[in-house]
């Protein structure tokens, strides 16, 4: 049975380095570059989508600000509740692609 603990970054880097015959420094550089590329692509200045071929697709979406006010309480019908204002934000979602889903099964 596989170990139930999640791999640390150094364990991931070590495993990739062993599999690809690259040094750990080179693998770290690749992961850092991948992270920077993802940030650039998911930002509002980019296409707001990033695909890691065969593995996953991430998309970002602007969520507008909401105003403070009152609305019906869903847990106590007939009673009103106050809702705080929320600032605008970015929502990032990631999903596995079919090839990865099939490999995990």
C-alpha positions, 0 to 999 in steps of 0.5 A: 500500500502506498504511503498516505503522506503528501510529498514535500517539495524536496521529495518531488524535486528529488523524484523528478531529478531521478526520473529525468536525470537532471540535477535538483537545481535544474528541476527547481529552476524548471518548477520556478519557471513553470510557476512564473508562467502560470502566474503570467498566463492566469493574470488579467494581463494574460489569457486568464487560462493555463493548460499543462498538456495532458495534466490539468487546465487552470482558469481565472475569473474576475469576481466583482465586488458586492455591496452591503445590504440585507437579504432573507435569511435562508435558515429562518424564513421571514427573517432578514439578515445583514450581508457585509460588502466584499471587495472584488477578487480573482477566482482560480479553478483547476481541473484535471484533464481526461488523460490524468483522470483515466490514469488515476482510476 
